[in-house]
Amino acid sequence: MKRYRALLRDTWWLWLIIFGGGALAGSLIHFSFFSAFPIGLFTFFYFGLMRYDKDGNETEGFGEQ
């Protein structure tokens, strides 16, 4: 759970844009924009697993140039 808390701490604004934008566009433009919810959830859990360890620390080598 710490890995997801760390991801949310670092990228809260991005998830707000994804889910808020999906809800707004789904309500105003076309219902297909609601597909942002399952795509965003999958992306959140995937990057939480890949970027952070079980203690919420960034894994070694991620983001290095």
All heavy atoms as TSV, in Angstrom:
chain	resi	resn	atom	element	x	y	z
A	1	MET	N	N	0.812	-1.182	0.000
A	1	MET	CA	C	0.000	0.000	0.000
A	1	MET	C	C	0.865	1.259	0.000
A	1	MET	O	O	0.442	2.293	-0.491
A	1	MET	CB	C	-0.883	-0.070	1.247
A	1	MET	CG	C	-2.170	0.628	1.146
A	1	MET	SD	S	-3.099	0.129	-0.270
A	1	MET	CE	C	-4.233	1.435	-0.281
A	2	LYS	N	N	2.077	1.154	0.558
A	2	LYS	CA	C	2.954	2.314	0.620
A	2	LYS	C	C	3.399	2.755	-0.764
A	2	LYS	O	O	3.615	3.931	-1.004
A	2	LYS	CB	C	4.182	2.001	1.485
A	2	LYS	CG	C	3.865	1.846	2.939
A	2	LYS	CD	C	5.121	1.542	3.725
A	2	LYS	CE	C	4.803	1.303	5.177
A	2	LYS	NZ	N	5.998	0.958	5.940
A	3	ARG	N	N	3.529	1.788	-1.688
A	3	ARG	CA	C	3.957	2.161	-3.044
A	3	ARG	C	C	2.912	3.009	-3.744
A	3	ARG	O	O	3.242	3.937	-4.456
A	3	ARG	CB	C	4.314	0.927	-3.855
A	3	ARG	CG	C	3.149	0.047	-4.174
A	3	ARG	CD	C	3.542	-1.155	-4.989
A	3	ARG	NE	N	4.448	-1.992	-4.207
A	3	ARG	CZ	C	5.147	-2.980	-4.695
A	3	ARG	NH1	N	5.055	-3.303	-5.930
A	3	ARG	NH2	N	5.947	-3.682	-3.922
A	4	TYR	N	N	1.646	2.713	-3.515
A	4	TYR	CA	C	0.590	3.490	-4.165
A	4	TYR	C	C	0.424	4.868	-3.507
A	4	TYR	O	O	0.102	5.836	-4.175
A	4	TYR	CB	C	-0.719	2.716	-4.157
A	4	TYR	CG	C	-0.580	1.382	-4.846
A	4	TYR	CD1	C	-0.781	0.198	-4.167
A	4	TYR	CD2	C	-0.204	1.316	-6.185
A	4	TYR	CE1	C	-0.630	-1.016	-4.799
A	4	TYR	CE2	C	-0.041	0.107	-6.819
A	4	TYR	CZ	C	-0.263	-1.060	-6.123
A	4	TYR	OH	O	-0.101	-2.260	-6.743
A	5	ARG	N	N	0.664	4.923	-2.215
A	5	ARG	CA	C	0.621	6.202	-1.519
A	5	ARG	C	C	1.753	7.112	-2.018
A	5	ARG	O	O	1.555	8.310	-2.221
A	5	ARG	CB	C	0.743	5.982	-0.018
A	5	ARG	CG	C	0.467	7.223	0.795
A	5	ARG	CD	C	0.428	6.960	2.285
A	5	ARG	NE	N	-0.625	5.994	2.604
A	5	ARG	CZ	C	-0.446	4.955	3.421
A	5	ARG	NH1	N	0.704	4.746	4.005
A	5	ARG	NH2	N	-1.443	4.135	3.668
A	6	ALA	N	N	2.935	6.522	-2.246
A	6	ALA	CA	C	4.066	7.306	-2.754
A	6	ALA	C	C	3.801	7.775	-4.183
A	6	ALA	O	O	4.122	8.919	-4.535
A	6	ALA	CB	C	5.344	6.469	-2.706
A	7	LEU	N	N	3.211	6.925	-5.001
A	7	LEU	CA	C	2.875	7.325	-6.368
A	7	LEU	C	C	1.848	8.444	-6.369
A	7	LEU	O	O	1.978	9.417	-7.117
A	7	LEU	CB	C	2.351	6.127	-7.164
A	7	LEU	CG	C	1.909	6.408	-8.597
A	7	LEU	CD1	C	3.099	6.855	-9.443
A	7	LEU	CD2	C	1.269	5.184	-9.202
A	8	LEU	N	N	0.853	8.331	-5.527
A	8	LEU	CA	C	-0.174	9.366	-5.439
A	8	LEU	C	C	0.408	10.676	-4.910
A	8	LEU	O	O	0.034	11.758	-5.371
A	8	LEU	CB	C	-1.307	8.887	-4.541
A	8	LEU	CG	C	-2.621	9.625	-4.639
A	8	LEU	CD1	C	-3.143	9.620	-6.064
A	8	LEU	CD2	C	-3.639	9.002	-3.728
A	9	ARG	N	N	1.346	10.582	-3.978
A	9	ARG	CA	C	1.999	11.781	-3.446
A	9	ARG	C	C	2.773	12.521	-4.541
A	9	ARG	O	O	2.771	13.743	-4.600
A	9	ARG	CB	C	2.946	11.384	-2.312
A	9	ARG	CG	C	3.678	12.552	-1.684
A	9	ARG	CD	C	4.795	12.105	-0.763
A	9	ARG	NE	N	5.814	11.416	-1.542
A	9	ARG	CZ	C	6.360	10.251	-1.226
A	9	ARG	NH1	N	5.993	9.610	-0.137
A	9	ARG	NH2	N	7.280	9.695	-1.986
A	10	ASP	N	N	3.431	11.778	-5.426
A	10	ASP	CA	C	4.258	12.383	-6.462
A	10	ASP	C	C	3.471	12.836	-7.682
A	10	ASP	O	O	3.883	13.763	-8.380
A	10	ASP	CB	C	5.341	11.404	-6.923
A	10	ASP	CG	C	6.363	11.133	-5.843
A	10	ASP	OD1	O	6.457	11.940	-4.895
A	10	ASP	OD2	O	7.063	10.111	-5.944
A	11	THR	N	N	2.351	12.190	-7.977
A	11	THR	CA	C	1.647	12.468	-9.235
A	11	THR	C	C	0.153	12.710	-9.032
A	11	THR	O	O	-0.640	12.421	-9.925
A	11	THR	CB	C	1.833	11.293	-10.212
A	11	THR	OG1	O	1.317	10.097	-9.619
A	11	THR	CG2	C	3.274	11.087	-10.585
A	12	TRP	N	N	-0.262	13.284	-7.913
A	12	TRP	CA	C	-1.686	13.481	-7.640
A	12	TRP	C	C	-2.348	14.356	-8.699
A	12	TRP	O	O	-3.493	14.130	-9.082
A	12	TRP	CB	C	-1.891	14.074	-6.253
A	12	TRP	CG	C	-1.294	15.431	-6.106
A	12	TRP	CD1	C	-0.038	15.725	-5.673
A	12	TRP	CD2	C	-1.915	16.676	-6.427
A	12	TRP	NE1	N	0.172	17.074	-5.693
A	12	TRP	CE2	C	-0.970	17.700	-6.150
A	12	TRP	CE3	C	-3.172	17.036	-6.905
A	12	TRP	CZ2	C	-1.252	19.032	-6.352
A	12	TRP	CZ3	C	-3.442	18.378	-7.107
A	12	TRP	CH2	C	-2.497	19.359	-6.824
A	13	TRP	N	N	-1.629	15.363	-9.183
A	13	TRP	CA	C	-2.184	16.301	-10.152
A	13	TRP	C	C	-2.476	15.607	-11.489
A	13	TRP	O	O	-3.441	15.933	-12.164
A	13	TRP	CB	C	-1.220	17.466	-10.360
A	13	TRP	CG	C	0.156	17.009	-10.753
A	13	TRP	CD1	C	1.175	16.665	-9.914
A	13	TRP	CD2	C	0.623	16.802	-12.084
A	13	TRP	NE1	N	2.264	16.256	-10.645
A	13	TRP	CE2	C	1.953	16.338	-11.983
A	13	TRP	CE3	C	0.068	16.973	-13.339
A	13	TRP	CZ2	C	2.723	16.035	-13.104
A	13	TRP	CZ3	C	0.843	16.672	-14.451
A	13	TRP	CH2	C	2.144	16.216	-14.321
A	14	LEU	N	N	-1.646	14.636	-11.862
A	14	LEU	CA	C	-1.855	13.915	-13.105
A	14	LEU	C	C	-3.118	13.061	-13.048
A	14	LEU	O	O	-3.899	13.035	-14.003
A	14	LEU	CB	C	-0.639	13.035	-13.396
A	14	LEU	CG	C	-0.697	12.184	-14.650
A	14	LEU	CD1	C	-0.780	13.067	-15.886
A	14	LEU	CD2	C	0.512	11.284	-14.719
A	15	TRP	N	N	-3.346	12.400	-11.923
A	15	TRP	CA	C	-4.539	11.561	-11.787
A	15	TRP	C	C	-5.803	12.408	-11.716
A	15	TRP	O	O	-6.857	12.003	-12.205
A	15	TRP	CB	C	-4.398	10.657	-10.562
A	15	TRP	CG	C	-3.147	9.848	-10.673
A	15	TRP	CD1	C	-2.041	9.960	-9.899
A	15	TRP	CD2	C	-2.856	8.861	-11.669
A	15	TRP	NE1	N	-1.082	9.083	-10.348
A	15	TRP	CE2	C	-1.546	8.402	-11.422
A	15	TRP	CE3	C	-3.561	8.315	-12.734
A	15	TRP	CZ2	C	-0.938	7.421	-12.206
A	15	TRP	CZ3	C	-2.957	7.346	-13.511
A	15	TRP	CH2	C	-1.665	6.904	-13.255
A	16	LEU	N	N	-5.678	13.582	-11.152
A	16	LEU	CA	C	-6.808	14.505	-11.130
A	16	LEU	C	C	-7.191	14.928	-12.545
A	16	LEU	O	O	-8.379	14.986	-12.891
A	16	LEU	CB	C	-6.463	15.724	-10.271
A	16	LEU	CG	C	-7.581	16.710	-10.002
A	16	LEU	CD1	C	-8.668	16.049	-9.171
A	16	LEU	CD2	C	-7.034	17.908	-9.271
A	17	ILE	N	N	-6.198	15.192	-13.381
A	17	ILE	CA	C	-6.454	15.560	-14.773
A	17	ILE	C	C	-7.068	14.391	-15.535
A	17	ILE	O	O	-8.043	14.568	-16.278
A	17	ILE	CB	C	-5.167	16.039	-15.457
A	17	ILE	CG1	C	-4.730	17.384	-14.882
A	17	ILE	CG2	C	-5.342	16.143	-16.963
A	17	ILE	CD1	C	-3.351	17.828	-15.320
A	18	ILE	N	N	-6.516	13.188	-15.363
A	18	ILE	CA	C	-7.006	12.022	-16.104
A	18	ILE	C	C	-8.449	11.706	-15.732
A	18	ILE	O	O	-9.313	11.563	-16.607
A	18	ILE	CB	C	-6.093	10.805	-15.861
A	18	ILE	CG1	C	-4.741	11.011	-16.540
A	18	ILE	CG2	C	-6.745	9.518	-16.369
A	18	ILE	CD1	C	-3.707	9.970	-16.200
A	19	PHE	N	N	-8.721	11.576	-14.431
A	19	PHE	CA	C	-10.073	11.196	-14.018
A	19	PHE	C	C	-11.070	12.344	-14.123
A	19	PHE	O	O	-12.215	12.142	-14.533
A	19	PHE	CB	C	-10.046	10.618	-12.601
A	19	PHE	CG	C	-9.352	9.292	-12.528
A	19	PHE	CD1	C	-8.189	9.144	-11.814
A	19	PHE	CD2	C	-9.858	8.188	-13.193
A	19	PHE	CE1	C	-7.540	7.929	-11.748
A	19	PHE	CE2	C	-9.226	6.970	-13.143
A	19	PHE	CZ	C	-8.056	6.828	-12.425
A	20	GLY	N	N	-10.634	13.539	-13.789
A	20	GLY	CA	C	-11.523	14.696	-13.929
A	20	GLY	C	C	-11.823	15.011	-15.378
A	20	GLY	O	O	-12.966	15.300	-15.747
A	21	GLY	N	N	-10.792	14.947	-16.207
A	21	GLY	CA	C	-10.995	15.184	-17.639
A	21	GLY	C	C	-11.860	14.115	-18.286
A	21	GLY	O	O	-12.685	14.415	-19.154
A	22	GLY	N	N	-11.671	12.869	-17.873
A	22	GLY	CA	C	-12.513	11.787	-18.401
A	22	GLY	C	C	-13.965	11.947	-18.017
A	22	GLY	O	O	-14.867	11.718	-18.825
A	23	ALA	N	N	-14.198	12.358	-16.765
A	23	ALA	CA	C	-15.579	12.565	-16.314
A	23	ALA	C	C	-16.222	13.749	-17.029
A	23	ALA	O	O	-17.384	13.677	-17.451
A	23	ALA	CB	C	-15.605	12.782	-14.806
A	24	LEU	N	N	-15.469	14.819	-17.163
A	24	LEU	CA	C	-16.003	16.005	-17.831
A	24	LEU	C	C	-16.272	15.740	-19.314
A	24	LEU	O	O	-17.347	16.057	-19.825
A	24	LEU	CB	C	-15.035	17.168	-17.663
A	24	LEU	CG	C	-15.500	18.522	-18.155
A	24	LEU	CD1	C	-16.713	18.973	-17.363
A	24	LEU	CD2	C	-14.376	19.531	-18.029
A	25	ALA	N	N	-15.301	15.154	-19.986
A	25	ALA	CA	C	-15.479	14.869	-21.417
A	25	ALA	C	C	-16.547	13.804	-21.638
A	25	ALA	O	O	-17.310	13.878	-22.604
A	25	ALA	CB	C	-14.156	14.421	-22.034
A	26	GLY	N	N	-16.626	12.823	-20.743
A	26	GLY	CA	C	-17.664	11.804	-20.864
A	26	GLY	C	C	-19.052	12.361	-20.670
A	26	GLY	O	O	-20.025	11.897	-21.273
A	27	SER	N	N	-19.165	13.372	-19.832
A	27	SER	CA	C	-20.467	13.988	-19.580
A	27	SER	C	C	-20.871	14.963	-20.682
A	27	SER	O	O	-22.049	15.051	-21.034
A	27	SER	CB	C	-20.445	14.740	-18.260
A	27	SER	OG	O	-20.195	13.873	-17.198
A	28	LEU	N	N	-19.898	15.706	-21.208
A	28	LEU	CA	C	-20.225	16.780	-22.142
A	28	LEU	C	C	-20.044	16.410	-23.613
A	28	LEU	O	O	-20.763	16.945	-24.458
A	28	LEU	CB	C	-19.365	18.009	-21.831
A	28	LEU	CG	C	-19.547	18.626	-20.446
A	28	LEU	CD1	C	-18.571	19.766	-20.240
A	28	LEU	CD2	C	-20.978	19.077	-20.252
A	29	ILE	N	N	-19.102	15.553	-23.937
A	29	ILE	CA	C	-18.795	15.297	-25.342
A	29	ILE	C	C	-19.370	13.970	-25.822
A	29	ILE	O	O	-20.252	13.936	-26.672
A	29	ILE	CB	C	-17.269	15.351	-25.581
A	29	ILE	CG1	C	-16.745	16.739	-25.232
A	29	ILE	CG2	C	-16.930	14.999	-27.019
A	29	ILE	CD1	C	-15.244	16.872	-25.256
A	30	HIS	N	N	-18.849	12.871	-25.255
A	30	HIS	CA	C	-19.288	11.549	-25.693
A	30	HIS	C	C	-18.998	10.550	-24.586
A	30	HIS	O	O	-17.981	10.651	-23.903
A	30	HIS	CB	C	-18.560	11.145	-26.980
A	30	HIS	CG	C	-19.173	9.985	-27.681
A	30	HIS	ND1	N	-18.719	8.710	-27.522
A	30	HIS	CD2	C	-20.216	9.917	-28.549
A	30	HIS	CE1	C	-19.446	7.894	-28.268
A	30	HIS	NE2	N	-20.363	8.607	-28.907
A	31	PHE	N	N	-19.871	9.574	-24.406
A	31	PHE	CA	C	-19.722	8.619	-23.312
A	31	PHE	C	C	-18.473	7.753	-23.431
A	31	PHE	O	O	-18.028	7.162	-22.454
A	31	PHE	CB	C	-20.962	7.722	-23.205
A	31	PHE	CG	C	-21.147	6.796	-24.370
A	31	PHE	CD1	C	-20.598	5.532	-24.349
A	31	PHE	CD2	C	-21.876	7.196	-25.485
A	31	PHE	CE1	C	-20.774	4.668	-25.414
A	31	PHE	CE2	C	-22.059	6.348	-26.551
A	31	PHE	CZ	C	-21.503	5.080	-26.519
A	32	SER	N	N	-17.870	7.676	-24.609
A	32	SER	CA	C	-16.673	6.845	-24.774
A	32	SER	C	C	-15.480	7.388	-23.982
A	32	SER	O	O	-14.533	6.654	-23.715
A	32	SER	CB	C	-16.310	6.721	-26.248
A	32	SER	OG	O	-15.962	7.977	-26.782
A	33	PHE	N	N	-15.534	8.653	-23.586
A	33	PHE	CA	C	-14.452	9.216	-22.781
A	33	PHE	C	C	-14.436	8.654	-21.363
A	33	PHE	O	O	-13.449	8.824	-20.645
A	33	PHE	CB	C	-14.546	10.742	-22.742
A	33	PHE	CG	C	-14.094	11.398	-24.007
A	33	PHE	CD1	C	-15.016	11.774	-24.972
A	33	PHE	CD2	C	-12.755	11.626	-24.239
A	33	PHE	CE1	C	-14.609	12.380	-26.147
A	33	PHE	CE2	C	-12.331	12.229	-25.414
A	33	PHE	CZ	C	-13.264	12.605	-26.375
A	34	PHE	N	N	-15.497	7.988	-20.955
A	34	PHE	CA	C	-15.500	7.328	-19.652
A	34	PHE	C	C	-14.524	6.155	-19.617
A	34	PHE	O	O	-14.244	5.616	-18.554
A	34	PHE	CB	C	-16.906	6.857	-19.277
A	34	PHE	CG	C	-17.815	7.976	-18.849
A	34	PHE	CD1	C	-18.998	8.211	-19.526
A	34	PHE	CD2	C	-17.493	8.782	-17.767
A	34	PHE	CE1	C	-19.841	9.228	-19.130
A	34	PHE	CE2	C	-18.330	9.811	-17.365
A	34	PHE	CZ	C	-19.509	10.035	-18.057
A	35	SER	N	N	-14.003	5.761	-20.762
A	35	SER	CA	C	-12.990	4.702	-20.793
A	35	SER	C	C	-11.689	5.153	-20.132
A	35	SER	O	O	-10.802	4.333	-19.869
A	35	SER	CB	C	-12.721	4.263	-22.235
A	35	SER	OG	O	-12.148	5.330	-22.974
A	36	ALA	N	N	-11.561	6.431	-19.826
A	36	ALA	CA	C	-10.382	6.926	-19.111
A	36	ALA	C	C	-10.297	6.324	-17.707
A	36	ALA	O	O	-9.199	6.204	-17.158
A	36	ALA	CB	C	-10.417	8.444	-19.018
A	37	PHE	N	N	-11.427	5.919	-17.114
A	37	PHE	CA	C	-11.407	5.356	-15.764
A	37	PHE	C	C	-10.696	4.012	-15.685
A	37	PHE	O	O	-9.755	3.869	-14.908
A	37	PHE	CB	C	-12.819	5.266	-15.191
A	37	PHE	CG	C	-13.443	6.602	-14.939
A	37	PHE	CD1	C	-14.612	6.965	-15.566
A	37	PHE	CD2	C	-12.849	7.516	-14.083
A	37	PHE	CE1	C	-15.185	8.202	-15.341
A	37	PHE	CE2	C	-13.403	8.755	-13.839
A	37	PHE	CZ	C	-14.579	9.098	-14.472
A	38	PRO	N	N	-11.087	3.005	-16.465
A	38	PRO	CA	C	-10.345	1.734	-16.364
A	38	PRO	C	C	-8.912	1.844	-16.872
A	38	PRO	O	O	-8.008	1.213	-16.318
A	38	PRO	CB	C	-11.160	0.753	-17.206
A	38	PRO	CG	C	-12.067	1.565	-18.030
A	38	PRO	CD	C	-12.253	2.877	-17.332
A	39	ILE	N	N	-8.689	2.671	-17.889
A	39	ILE	CA	C	-7.323	2.861	-18.384
A	39	ILE	C	C	-6.471	3.533	-17.315
A	39	ILE	O	O	-5.324	3.135	-17.066
A	39	ILE	CB	C	-7.338	3.686	-19.684
A	39	ILE	CG1	C	-7.996	2.891	-20.804
A	39	ILE	CG2	C	-5.932	4.097	-20.086
A	39	ILE	CD1	C	-8.300	3.696	-22.049
A	40	GLY	N	N	-7.011	4.540	-16.660
A	40	GLY	CA	C	-6.285	5.233	-15.600
A	40	GLY	C	C	-6.011	4.347	-14.402
A	40	GLY	O	O	-4.925	4.400	-13.815
A	41	LEU	N	N	-6.964	3.505	-14.012
A	41	LEU	CA	C	-6.751	2.591	-12.897
A	41	LEU	C	C	-5.650	1.583	-13.201
A	41	LEU	O	O	-4.778	1.315	-12.369
A	41	LEU	CB	C	-8.047	1.860	-12.553
A	41	LEU	CG	C	-9.055	2.646	-11.754
A	41	LEU	CD1	C	-10.351	1.860	-11.599
A	41	LEU	CD2	C	-8.489	2.997	-10.394
A	42	PHE	N	N	-5.687	1.005	-14.398
A	42	PHE	CA	C	-4.641	0.059	-14.782
A	42	PHE	C	C	-3.276	0.738	-14.771
A	42	PHE	O	O	-2.305	0.183	-14.256
A	42	PHE	CB	C	-4.935	-0.525	-16.179
A	42	PHE	CG	C	-3.844	-1.426	-16.666
A	42	PHE	CD1	C	-3.770	-2.732	-16.222
A	42	PHE	CD2	C	-2.879	-0.971	-17.548
A	42	PHE	CE1	C	-2.755	-3.573	-16.654
A	42	PHE	CE2	C	-1.865	-1.788	-17.988
A	42	PHE	CZ	C	-1.802	-3.098	-17.536
A	43	THR	N	N	-3.202	1.935	-15.328
A	43	THR	CA	C	-1.941	2.673	-15.383
A	43	THR	C	C	-1.439	2.998	-13.991
A	43	THR	O	O	-0.246	2.883	-13.713
A	43	THR	CB	C	-2.131	3.967	-16.191
A	43	THR	OG1	O	-2.663	3.642	-17.471
A	43	THR	CG2	C	-0.826	4.698	-16.366
A	44	PHE	N	N	-2.321	3.387	-13.094
A	44	PHE	CA	C	-1.935	3.706	-11.722
A	44	PHE	C	C	-1.304	2.503	-11.036
A	44	PHE	O	O	-0.218	2.599	-10.456
A	44	PHE	CB	C	-3.159	4.193	-10.947
A	44	PHE	CG	C	-2.869	4.502	-9.506
A	44	PHE	CD1	C	-2.265	5.697	-9.167
A	44	PHE	CD2	C	-3.204	3.613	-8.510
A	44	PHE	CE1	C	-2.000	5.997	-7.840
A	44	PHE	CE2	C	-2.939	3.904	-7.190
A	44	PHE	CZ	C	-2.340	5.094	-6.854
A	45	PHE	N	N	-1.962	1.357	-11.094
A	45	PHE	CA	C	-1.438	0.182	-10.422
A	45	PHE	C	C	-0.171	-0.347	-11.089
A	45	PHE	O	O	0.747	-0.810	-10.418
A	45	PHE	CB	C	-2.505	-0.916	-10.344
A	45	PHE	CG	C	-3.568	-0.598	-9.342
A	45	PHE	CD1	C	-4.871	-0.372	-9.740
A	45	PHE	CD2	C	-3.272	-0.501	-7.989
A	45	PHE	CE1	C	-5.857	-0.074	-8.820
A	45	PHE	CE2	C	-4.243	-0.198	-7.054
A	45	PHE	CZ	C	-5.535	0.019	-7.475
A	46	TYR	N	N	-0.090	-0.253	-12.407
A	46	TYR	CA	C	1.103	-0.702	-13.121
A	46	TYR	C	C	2.321	0.135	-12.716
A	46	TYR	O	O	3.373	-0.411	-12.367
A	46	TYR	CB	C	0.875	-0.622	-14.629
A	46	TYR	CG	C	2.101	-0.975	-15.429
A	46	TYR	CD1	C	2.478	-2.300	-15.588
A	46	TYR	CD2	C	2.895	0.004	-16.009
A	46	TYR	CE1	C	3.609	-2.638	-16.312
A	46	TYR	CE2	C	4.026	-0.318	-16.732
A	46	TYR	CZ	C	4.378	-1.642	-16.885
A	46	TYR	OH	O	5.504	-1.957	-17.586
A	47	PHE	N	N	2.202	1.449	-12.771
A	47	PHE	CA	C	3.332	2.298	-12.420
A	47	PHE	C	C	3.641	2.242	-10.931
A	47	PHE	O	O	4.788	2.418	-10.529
A	47	PHE	CB	C	3.113	3.735	-12.880
A	47	PHE	CG	C	3.423	3.920	-14.326
A	47	PHE	CD1	C	2.411	4.120	-15.243
A	47	PHE	CD2	C	4.723	3.875	-14.776
A	47	PHE	CE1	C	2.691	4.279	-16.586
A	47	PHE	CE2	C	5.019	4.029	-16.119
A	47	PHE	CZ	C	3.999	4.235	-17.024
A	48	GLY	N	N	2.644	1.980	-10.107
A	48	GLY	CA	C	2.912	1.786	-8.687
A	48	GLY	C	C	3.779	0.566	-8.447
A	48	GLY	O	O	4.695	0.584	-7.624
A	49	LEU	N	N	3.507	-0.505	-9.183
A	49	LEU	CA	C	4.310	-1.719	-9.049
A	49	LEU	C	C	5.706	-1.566	-9.637
A	49	LEU	O	O	6.682	-2.095	-9.102
A	49	LEU	CB	C	3.605	-2.895	-9.733
A	49	LEU	CG	C	2.431	-3.493	-8.996
A	49	LEU	CD1	C	1.721	-4.508	-9.879
A	49	LEU	CD2	C	2.885	-4.144	-7.711
A	50	MET	N	N	5.811	-0.874	-10.752
A	50	MET	CA	C	7.091	-0.771	-11.438
A	50	MET	C	C	8.015	0.280	-10.838
A	50	MET	O	O	9.224	0.097	-10.807
A	50	MET	CB	C	6.881	-0.432	-12.926
A	50	MET	CG	C	6.194	-1.508	-13.713
A	50	MET	SD	S	7.189	-2.987	-13.769
A	50	MET	CE	C	6.098	-4.167	-13.025
A	51	ARG	N	N	7.476	1.375	-10.357
A	51	ARG	CA	C	8.317	2.500	-9.954
A	51	ARG	C	C	8.720	2.470	-8.480
A	51	ARG	O	O	9.763	2.985	-8.115
A	51	ARG	CB	C	7.574	3.809	-10.248
A	51	ARG	CG	C	8.407	5.016	-9.993
A	51	ARG	CD	C	7.770	6.249	-10.523
A	51	ARG	NE	N	8.647	7.385	-10.242
A	51	ARG	CZ	C	8.491	8.565	-10.745
A	51	ARG	NH1	N	7.497	8.787	-11.563
A	51	ARG	NH2	N	9.318	9.527	-10.446
A	52	TYR	N	N	7.914	1.866	-7.626
A	52	TYR	CA	C	8.164	1.903	-6.187
A	52	TYR	C	C	8.266	0.493	-5.620
A	52	TYR	O	O	7.607	-0.429	-6.087
A	52	TYR	CB	C	7.047	2.670	-5.465
A	52	TYR	CG	C	6.964	4.101	-5.895
A	52	TYR	CD1	C	6.069	4.505	-6.869
A	52	TYR	CD2	C	7.790	5.065	-5.330
A	52	TYR	CE1	C	6.006	5.822	-7.277
A	52	TYR	CE2	C	7.724	6.386	-5.730
A	52	TYR	CZ	C	6.835	6.755	-6.699
A	52	TYR	OH	O	6.775	8.058	-7.107
A	53	ASP	N	N	9.082	0.344	-4.560
A	53	ASP	CA	C	9.160	-0.941	-3.888
A	53	ASP	C	C	8.070	-1.023	-2.823
A	53	ASP	O	O	7.256	-0.117	-2.687
A	53	ASP	CB	C	10.556	-1.171	-3.301
A	53	ASP	CG	C	10.922	-0.158	-2.226
A	53	ASP	OD1	O	10.071	0.668	-1.852
A	53	ASP	OD2	O	12.072	-0.199	-1.768
A	54	LYS	N	N	8.068	-2.103	-2.055
A	54	LYS	CA	C	6.989	-2.315	-1.081
A	54	LYS	C	C	6.996	-1.303	0.062
A	54	LYS	O	O	5.998	-1.145	0.748
A	54	LYS	CB	C	7.051	-3.726	-0.528
A	54	LYS	CG	C	8.293	-4.010	0.266
A	54	LYS	CD	C	8.303	-5.411	0.798
A	54	LYS	CE	C	9.595	-5.599	1.582
A	54	LYS	NZ	N	9.506	-6.638	2.527
A	55	ASP	N	N	8.130	-0.605	0.260
A	55	ASP	CA	C	8.221	0.407	1.315
A	55	ASP	C	C	7.914	1.813	0.824
A	55	ASP	O	O	7.988	2.772	1.586
A	55	ASP	CB	C	9.613	0.384	1.940
A	55	ASP	CG	C	9.894	-0.938	2.634
A	55	ASP	OD1	O	8.965	-1.481	3.261
A	55	ASP	OD2	O	11.035	-1.431	2.532
A	56	GLY	N	N	7.627	1.964	-0.455
A	56	GLY	CA	C	7.289	3.270	-1.006
A	56	GLY	C	C	8.479	4.066	-1.504
A	56	GLY	O	O	8.352	5.245	-1.792
A	57	ASN	N	N	9.633	3.419	-1.615
A	57	ASN	CA	C	10.828	4.084	-2.129
A	57	ASN	C	C	10.951	3.823	-3.620
A	57	ASN	O	O	10.581	2.752	-4.101
A	57	ASN	CB	C	12.081	3.561	-1.424
A	57	ASN	CG	C	12.010	3.772	0.063
A	57	ASN	OD1	O	11.599	4.829	0.528
A	57	ASN	ND2	N	12.389	2.759	0.823
A	58	GLU	N	N	11.498	4.813	-4.343
A	58	GLU	CA	C	11.691	4.618	-5.782
A	58	GLU	C	C	12.688	3.499	-6.027
A	58	GLU	O	O	13.687	3.405	-5.330
A	58	GLU	CB	C	12.195	5.893	-6.438
A	58	GLU	CG	C	11.096	6.799	-6.908
A	58	GLU	CD	C	11.585	7.878	-7.828
A	58	GLU	OE1	O	12.091	7.563	-8.917
A	58	GLU	OE2	O	11.438	9.041	-7.441
A	59	THR	N	N	12.387	2.659	-7.011
A	59	THR	CA	C	13.310	1.571	-7.331
A	59	THR	C	C	14.548	2.111	-8.017
A	59	THR	O	O	14.517	3.157	-8.660
A	59	THR	CB	C	12.629	0.530	-8.237
A	59	THR	OG1	O	12.172	1.180	-9.418
A	59	THR	CG2	C	11.478	-0.149	-7.544
A	60	GLU	N	N	15.619	1.401	-7.860
A	60	GLU	CA	C	16.898	1.819	-8.425
A	60	GLU	C	C	16.843	1.729	-9.943
A	60	GLU	O	O	16.340	0.770	-10.504
A	60	GLU	CB	C	18.002	0.908	-7.904
A	60	GLU	CG	C	19.351	1.330	-8.344
A	60	GLU	CD	C	20.261	1.602	-7.181
A	60	GLU	OE1	O	19.805	1.519	-6.037
A	60	GLU	OE2	O	21.410	1.907	-7.451
A	61	GLY	N	N	17.376	2.746	-10.587
A	61	GLY	CA	C	17.464	2.732	-12.037
A	61	GLY	C	C	16.251	3.310	-12.748
A	61	GLY	O	O	16.282	3.472	-13.958
A	62	PHE	N	N	15.198	3.620	-12.034
A	62	PHE	CA	C	14.019	4.172	-12.687
A	62	PHE	C	C	14.208	5.668	-12.860
A	62	PHE	O	O	14.422	6.388	-11.902
A	62	PHE	CB	C	12.757	3.890	-11.871
A	62	PHE	CG	C	11.510	4.114	-12.666
A	62	PHE	CD1	C	10.979	3.091	-13.415
A	62	PHE	CD2	C	10.876	5.337	-12.681
A	62	PHE	CE1	C	9.842	3.292	-14.150
A	62	PHE	CE2	C	9.752	5.543	-13.407
A	62	PHE	CZ	C	9.233	4.523	-14.160
A	63	GLY	N	N	14.161	6.136	-14.078
A	63	GLY	CA	C	14.275	7.547	-14.354
A	63	GLY	C	C	15.699	8.036	-14.536
A	63	GLY	O	O	15.931	9.217	-14.691
A	64	GLU	N	N	16.650	7.125	-14.520
A	64	GLU	CA	C	18.044	7.538	-14.736
A	64	GLU	C	C	18.299	7.734	-16.216
A	64	GLU	O	O	17.703	7.077	-17.050
A	64	GLU	CB	C	19.011	6.495	-14.197
A	64	GLU	CG	C	19.000	6.415	-12.687
A	64	GLU	CD	C	19.991	5.409	-12.163
A	64	GLU	OE1	O	20.718	4.804	-12.975
A	64	GLU	OE2	O	20.032	5.223	-10.947
A	65	GLN	N	N	19.203	8.630	-16.531
A	65	GLN	CA	C	19.513	8.922	-17.937
A	65	GLN	C	C	20.738	8.177	-18.368
A	65	GLN	O	O	21.658	7.977	-17.740
A	65	GLN	CB	C	19.741	10.419	-18.105
A	65	GLN	CG	C	18.555	11.207	-17.640
A	65	GLN	CD	C	17.626	11.586	-18.785
A	65	GLN	OE1	O	17.990	11.503	-19.930
A	65	GLN	NE2	N	16.431	11.994	-18.446
